[in-house]
Amino acid sequence: LPPGEAFVFPQALTHFQRNVGKGPAFDIAALNSKNPGTQLLLNAVLGSNPKIPVEVVAKALQADNNVVTQLQSKFK
């Protein structure tokens, strides 16, 4: 999205954000629902289809790329 734009995620949709620019990014996230949905986070992150890039998951989990690849292989 261009700078200053907003995106609304549907209820219970797991999402990730990645700064593909060269400079720092600023993000404001707000969650609100009277009846929130549930989703198993490990299935959503490690077993997603299409897969979330290994380097993104590794950075978020503060883990090695090889560990993430091994974990993702268990969710096929």
N, CA, C and O atoms as CSV, one atom per row, in Angstrom:
chain,resi,resn,atom,element,x,y,z
A,1,LEU,N,N,0.831,-1.179,0.000
A,1,LEU,CA,C,0.000,0.000,0.000
A,1,LEU,C,C,0.878,1.246,0.000
A,1,LEU,O,O,1.953,1.245,0.598
A,2,PRO,N,N,0.442,2.278,-0.646
A,2,PRO,CA,C,1.194,3.534,-0.609
A,2,PRO,C,C,1.208,4.122,0.806
A,2,PRO,O,O,0.317,3.825,1.602
A,3,PRO,N,N,2.194,4.939,1.125
A,3,PRO,CA,C,2.253,5.551,2.463
A,3,PRO,C,C,0.954,6.283,2.799
A,3,PRO,O,O,0.375,6.959,1.949
A,4,GLY,N,N,0.510,6.144,4.027
A,4,GLY,CA,C,-0.688,6.834,4.477
A,4,GLY,C,C,-1.981,6.101,4.190
A,4,GLY,O,O,-3.047,6.599,4.550
A,5,GLU,N,N,-1.935,4.942,3.559
A,5,GLU,CA,C,-3.137,4.181,3.232
A,5,GLU,C,C,-3.473,3.217,4.365
A,5,GLU,O,O,-2.615,2.895,5.186
A,6,ALA,N,N,-4.706,2.763,4.408
A,6,ALA,CA,C,-5.151,1.822,5.438
A,6,ALA,C,C,-5.730,0.579,4.775
A,6,ALA,O,O,-6.235,0.634,3.654
A,7,PHE,N,N,-5.649,-0.526,5.477
A,7,PHE,CA,C,-6.204,-1.790,4.992
A,7,PHE,C,C,-6.940,-2.448,6.139
A,7,PHE,O,O,-6.421,-2.506,7.254
A,8,VAL,N,N,-8.133,-2.943,5.888
A,8,VAL,CA,C,-8.932,-3.603,6.915
A,8,VAL,C,C,-8.882,-5.100,6.658
A,8,VAL,O,O,-9.168,-5.558,5.552
A,9,PHE,N,N,-8.519,-5.860,7.681
A,9,PHE,CA,C,-8.453,-7.315,7.578
A,9,PHE,C,C,-9.772,-7.903,8.046
A,9,PHE,O,O,-10.306,-7.475,9.069
A,10,PRO,N,N,-10.311,-8.877,7.320
A,10,PRO,CA,C,-11.539,-9.528,7.768
A,10,PRO,C,C,-11.344,-10.204,9.123
A,10,PRO,O,O,-10.222,-10.549,9.495
A,11,GLN,N,N,-12.421,-10.388,9.845
A,11,GLN,CA,C,-12.391,-10.983,11.173
A,11,GLN,C,C,-11.727,-12.356,11.133
A,11,GLN,O,O,-12.003,-13.164,10.246
A,12,ALA,N,N,-10.857,-12.609,12.095
A,12,ALA,CA,C,-10.165,-13.884,12.295
A,12,ALA,C,C,-9.151,-14.218,11.210
A,12,ALA,O,O,-8.700,-15.360,11.126
A,13,LEU,N,N,-8.787,-13.256,10.386
A,13,LEU,CA,C,-7.790,-13.506,9.354
A,13,LEU,C,C,-6.406,-13.173,9.904
A,13,LEU,O,O,-6.117,-12.016,10.209
A,14,THR,N,N,-5.564,-14.173,10.027
A,14,THR,CA,C,-4.193,-13.941,10.466
A,14,THR,C,C,-3.445,-13.261,9.331
A,14,THR,O,O,-3.591,-13.635,8.168
A,15,HIS,N,N,-2.654,-12.272,9.671
A,15,HIS,CA,C,-1.920,-11.549,8.635
A,15,HIS,C,C,-0.534,-11.208,9.151
A,15,HIS,O,O,-0.269,-11.273,10.352
A,16,PHE,N,N,0.337,-10.846,8.238
A,16,PHE,CA,C,1.660,-10.386,8.626
A,16,PHE,C,C,1.983,-9.152,7.803
A,16,PHE,O,O,1.406,-8.924,6.740
A,17,GLN,N,N,2.900,-8.373,8.307
A,17,GLN,CA,C,3.322,-7.163,7.616
A,17,GLN,C,C,4.819,-7.208,7.445
A,17,GLN,O,O,5.544,-7.668,8.327
A,18,ARG,N,N,5.281,-6.730,6.308
A,18,ARG,CA,C,6.705,-6.739,6.014
A,18,ARG,C,C,7.070,-5.411,5.368
A,18,ARG,O,O,6.442,-4.977,4.403
A,19,ASN,N,N,8.075,-4.791,5.908
A,19,ASN,CA,C,8.567,-3.535,5.347
A,19,ASN,C,C,9.546,-3.872,4.223
A,19,ASN,O,O,10.639,-4.375,4.486
A,20,VAL,N,N,9.170,-3.603,2.996
A,20,VAL,CA,C,10.045,-3.891,1.862
A,20,VAL,C,C,10.832,-2.655,1.441
A,20,VAL,O,O,11.608,-2.709,0.486
A,21,GLY,N,N,10.639,-1.542,2.147
A,21,GLY,CA,C,11.378,-0.323,1.857
A,21,GLY,C,C,12.756,-0.340,2.487
A,21,GLY,O,O,13.108,-1.267,3.217
A,22,LYS,N,N,13.529,0.688,2.200
A,22,LYS,CA,C,14.887,0.774,2.741
A,22,LYS,C,C,14.930,1.515,4.068
A,22,LYS,O,O,15.899,1.378,4.815
A,23,GLY,N,N,13.907,2.292,4.376
A,23,GLY,CA,C,13.890,3.050,5.619
A,23,GLY,C,C,12.962,2.431,6.644
A,23,GLY,O,O,12.305,1.427,6.369
A,24,PRO,N,N,12.908,3.030,7.828
A,24,PRO,CA,C,12.022,2.503,8.867
A,24,PRO,C,C,10.555,2.706,8.489
A,24,PRO,O,O,10.222,3.606,7.717
A,25,ALA,N,N,9.690,1.865,9.035
A,25,ALA,CA,C,8.255,1.964,8.781
A,25,ALA,C,C,7.528,2.161,10.099
A,25,ALA,O,O,8.038,1.796,11.158
A,26,PHE,N,N,6.361,2.729,10.033
A,26,PHE,CA,C,5.535,2.963,11.213
A,26,PHE,C,C,4.184,2.316,10.964
A,26,PHE,O,O,3.601,2.466,9.890
A,27,ASP,N,N,3.694,1.602,11.956
A,27,ASP,CA,C,2.440,0.877,11.795
A,27,ASP,C,C,1.598,1.040,13.043
A,27,ASP,O,O,2.106,0.991,14.164
A,28,ILE,N,N,0.319,1.232,12.841
A,28,ILE,CA,C,-0.625,1.249,13.953
A,28,ILE,C,C,-1.613,0.122,13.702
A,28,ILE,O,O,-2.267,0.085,12.660
A,29,ALA,N,N,-1.723,-0.792,14.650
A,29,ALA,CA,C,-2.665,-1.900,14.521
A,29,ALA,C,C,-3.698,-1.802,15.630
A,29,ALA,O,O,-3.351,-1.588,16.792
A,30,ALA,N,N,-4.944,-1.957,15.280
A,30,ALA,CA,C,-6.017,-1.921,16.267
A,30,ALA,C,C,-6.953,-3.092,16.015
A,30,ALA,O,O,-7.376,-3.329,14.883
A,31,LEU,N,N,-7.272,-3.820,17.073
A,31,LEU,CA,C,-8.170,-4.961,16.967
A,31,LEU,C,C,-9.363,-4.717,17.869
A,31,LEU,O,O,-9.215,-4.321,19.025
A,32,ASN,N,N,-10.547,-4.958,17.328
A,32,ASN,CA,C,-11.736,-4.749,18.132
A,32,ASN,C,C,-12.858,-5.607,17.568
A,32,ASN,O,O,-13.109,-5.609,16.363
A,33,SER,N,N,-13.513,-6.317,18.431
A,33,SER,CA,C,-14.649,-7.117,18.015
A,33,SER,C,C,-15.435,-7.536,19.245
A,33,SER,O,O,-14.852,-7.885,20.272
A,34,LYS,N,N,-16.759,-7.503,19.144
A,34,LYS,CA,C,-17.583,-7.994,20.247
A,34,LYS,C,C,-17.578,-9.516,20.275
A,34,LYS,O,O,-17.811,-10.123,21.320
A,35,ASN,N,N,-17.313,-10.132,19.127
A,35,ASN,CA,C,-17.351,-11.582,19.029
A,35,ASN,C,C,-16.164,-12.049,18.184
A,35,ASN,O,O,-16.357,-12.462,17.040
A,36,PRO,N,N,-14.946,-11.994,18.718
A,36,PRO,CA,C,-13.769,-12.300,17.901
A,36,PRO,C,C,-13.726,-13.770,17.482
A,36,PRO,O,O,-14.159,-14.654,18.221
A,37,GLY,N,N,-13.206,-14.008,16.302
A,37,GLY,CA,C,-13.028,-15.373,15.826
A,37,GLY,C,C,-11.754,-15.964,16.400
A,37,GLY,O,O,-10.907,-15.236,16.917
A,38,THR,N,N,-11.617,-17.263,16.312
A,38,THR,CA,C,-10.404,-17.911,16.791
A,38,THR,C,C,-9.750,-18.646,15.642
A,38,THR,O,O,-10.416,-19.144,14.734
A,39,GLN,N,N,-8.459,-18.701,15.700
A,39,GLN,CA,C,-7.695,-19.396,14.679
A,39,GLN,C,C,-6.423,-19.907,15.344
A,39,GLN,O,O,-5.781,-19.174,16.096
A,40,LEU,N,N,-6.056,-21.147,15.075
A,40,LEU,CA,C,-4.837,-21.683,15.648
A,40,LEU,C,C,-3.645,-21.000,14.977
A,40,LEU,O,O,-3.438,-21.129,13.771
A,41,LEU,N,N,-2.879,-20.286,15.764
A,41,LEU,CA,C,-1.810,-19.465,15.217
A,41,LEU,C,C,-0.726,-20.293,14.536
A,41,LEU,O,O,-0.241,-19.909,13.472
A,42,LEU,N,N,-0.333,-21.424,15.131
A,42,LEU,CA,C,0.702,-22.233,14.503
A,42,LEU,C,C,0.262,-22.749,13.146
A,42,LEU,O,O,1.046,-22.739,12.197
A,43,ASN,N,N,-0.987,-23.201,13.040
A,43,ASN,CA,C,-1.484,-23.645,11.738
A,43,ASN,C,C,-1.510,-22.498,10.740
A,43,ASN,O,O,-1.189,-22.690,9.567
A,44,ALA,N,N,-1.888,-21.312,11.189
A,44,ALA,CA,C,-1.986,-20.160,10.298
A,44,ALA,C,C,-0.616,-19.668,9.847
A,44,ALA,O,O,-0.460,-19.246,8.701
A,45,VAL,N,N,0.368,-19.716,10.725
A,45,VAL,CA,C,1.691,-19.184,10.394
A,45,VAL,C,C,2.562,-20.234,9.702
A,45,VAL,O,O,3.176,-19.949,8.674
A,46,LEU,N,N,2.618,-21.426,10.253
A,46,LEU,CA,C,3.513,-22.450,9.711
A,46,LEU,C,C,2.862,-23.312,8.637
A,46,LEU,O,O,3.564,-23.897,7.813
A,47,GLY,N,N,1.536,-23.401,8.631
A,47,GLY,CA,C,0.864,-24.253,7.662
A,47,GLY,C,C,0.048,-23.499,6.638
A,47,GLY,O,O,-0.817,-24.085,5.986
A,48,SER,N,N,0.305,-22.198,6.479
A,48,SER,CA,C,-0.485,-21.397,5.548
A,48,SER,C,C,-0.253,-21.823,4.103
A,48,SER,O,O,0.793,-22.374,3.761
A,49,ASN,N,N,-1.238,-21.558,3.274
A,49,ASN,CA,C,-1.136,-21.843,1.842
A,49,ASN,C,C,-1.729,-20.663,1.087
A,49,ASN,O,O,-2.944,-20.474,1.129
A,50,PRO,N,N,-0.924,-19.863,0.398
A,50,PRO,CA,C,0.511,-20.018,0.153
A,50,PRO,C,C,1.317,-19.745,1.422
A,50,PRO,O,O,0.857,-19.072,2.344
A,51,LYS,N,N,2.530,-20.290,1.437
A,51,LYS,CA,C,3.390,-20.167,2.614
A,51,LYS,C,C,3.856,-18.723,2.817
A,51,LYS,O,O,4.109,-17.988,1.862
A,52,ILE,N,N,3.958,-18.350,4.081
A,52,ILE,CA,C,4.595,-17.078,4.425
A,52,ILE,C,C,6.089,-17.295,4.228
A,52,ILE,O,O,6.609,-18.325,4.655
A,53,PRO,N,N,6.800,-16.359,3.594
A,53,PRO,CA,C,8.230,-16.561,3.347
A,53,PRO,C,C,8.999,-16.922,4.622
A,53,PRO,O,O,8.766,-16.353,5.689
A,54,VAL,N,N,9.917,-17.880,4.486
A,54,VAL,CA,C,10.685,-18.398,5.619
A,54,VAL,C,C,11.383,-17.276,6.374
A,54,VAL,O,O,11.378,-17.263,7.605
A,55,GLU,N,N,11.982,-16.335,5.651
A,55,GLU,CA,C,12.731,-15.270,6.330
A,55,GLU,C,C,11.816,-14.374,7.161
A,55,GLU,O,O,12.249,-13.827,8.175
A,56,VAL,N,N,10.563,-14.216,6.748
A,56,VAL,CA,C,9.610,-13.405,7.519
A,56,VAL,C,C,9.232,-14.122,8.813
A,56,VAL,O,O,9.219,-13.517,9.885
A,57,VAL,N,N,8.926,-15.413,8.707
A,57,VAL,CA,C,8.559,-16.197,9.894
A,57,VAL,C,C,9.752,-16.303,10.844
A,57,VAL,O,O,9.595,-16.184,12.059
A,58,ALA,N,N,10.941,-16.525,10.287
A,58,ALA,CA,C,12.142,-16.648,11.118
A,58,ALA,C,C,12.394,-15.367,11.908
A,58,ALA,O,O,12.748,-15.413,13.086
A,59,LYS,N,N,12.210,-14.234,11.255
A,59,LYS,CA,C,12.426,-12.964,11.947
A,59,LYS,C,C,11.367,-12.748,13.033
A,59,LYS,O,O,11.683,-12.281,14.127
A,60,ALA,N,N,10.113,-13.089,12.730
A,60,ALA,CA,C,9.034,-12.908,13.702
A,60,ALA,C,C,9.199,-13.824,14.908
A,60,ALA,O,O,8.928,-13.421,16.039
A,61,LEU,N,N,9.645,-15.060,14.670
A,61,LEU,CA,C,9.821,-16.016,15.758
A,61,LEU,C,C,11.217,-15.960,16.376
A,61,LEU,O,O,11.504,-16.667,17.341
A,62,GLN,N,N,12.077,-15.120,15.817
A,62,GLN,CA,C,13.467,-15.009,16.251
A,62,GLN,C,C,14.121,-16.384,16.234
A,62,GLN,O,O,14.727,-16.820,17.213
A,63,ALA,N,N,13.981,-17.055,15.095
A,63,ALA,CA,C,14.518,-18.399,14.928
A,63,ALA,C,C,15.353,-18.458,13.655
A,63,ALA,O,O,15.288,-17.559,12.816
A,64,ASP,N,N,16.123,-19.504,13.521
A,64,ASP,CA,C,16.938,-19.741,12.336
A,64,ASP,C,C,16.045,-20.175,11.173
A,64,ASP,O,O,15.026,-20.833,11.382
A,65,ASN,N,N,16.426,-19.807,9.950
A,65,ASN,CA,C,15.650,-20.190,8.766
A,65,ASN,C,C,15.481,-21.704,8.666
A,65,ASN,O,O,14.417,-22.182,8.274
A,66,ASN,N,N,16.526,-22.465,9.020
A,66,ASN,CA,C,16.448,-23.931,8.941
A,66,ASN,C,C,15.419,-24.494,9.920
A,66,ASN,O,O,14.735,-25.471,9.616
A,67,VAL,N,N,15.315,-23.883,11.081
A,67,VAL,CA,C,14.326,-24.325,12.075
A,67,VAL,C,C,12.917,-24.077,11.542
A,67,VAL,O,O,12.040,-24.931,11.673
A,68,VAL,N,N,12.704,-22.912,10.943
A,68,VAL,CA,C,11.384,-22.580,10.394
A,68,VAL,C,C,11.030,-23.522,9.250
A,68,VAL,O,O,9.895,-23.991,9.163
A,69,THR,N,N,11.980,-23.800,8.383
A,69,THR,CA,C,11.741,-24.729,7.280
A,69,THR,C,C,11.355,-26.106,7.809
A,69,THR,O,O,10.445,-26.747,7.284
A,70,GLN,N,N,12.043,-26.550,8.841
A,70,GLN,CA,C,11.737,-27.849,9.446
A,70,GLN,C,C,10.324,-27.841,10.050
A,70,GLN,O,O,9.571,-28.801,9.883
A,71,LEU,N,N,9.973,-26.772,10.741
A,71,LEU,CA,C,8.647,-26.681,11.338
A,71,LEU,C,C,7.560,-26.624,10.270
A,71,LEU,O,O,6.520,-27.267,10.409
A,72,GLN,N,N,7.795,-25.854,9.203
A,72,GLN,CA,C,6.795,-25.748,8.128
A,72,GLN,C,C,6.570,-27.105,7.453
A,72,GLN,O,O,5.461,-27.389,6.999
A,73,SER,N,N,7.590,-27.931,7.384
A,73,SER,CA,C,7.454,-29.235,6.725
A,73,SER,C,C,6.498,-30.153,7.494
A,73,SER,O,O,5.945,-31.084,6.909
A,74,LYS,N,N,6.296,-29.911,8.777
A,74,LYS,CA,C,5.414,-30.752,9.586
A,74,LYS,C,C,3.938,-30.368,9.408
A,74,LYS,O,O,3.057,-31.074,9.900
A,75,PHE,N,N,3.661,-29.266,8.716
A,75,PHE,CA,C,2.297,-28.781,8.550
A,75,PHE,C,C,1.782,-28.964,7.129
A,75,PHE,O,O,0.893,-28.224,6.709
A,76,LYS,N,N,2.306,-29.920,6.378
A,76,LYS,CA,C,1.864,-30.124,4.993
A,76,LYS,C,C,0.537,-30.785,4.930
A,76,LYS,O,O,0.021,-31.029,3.840
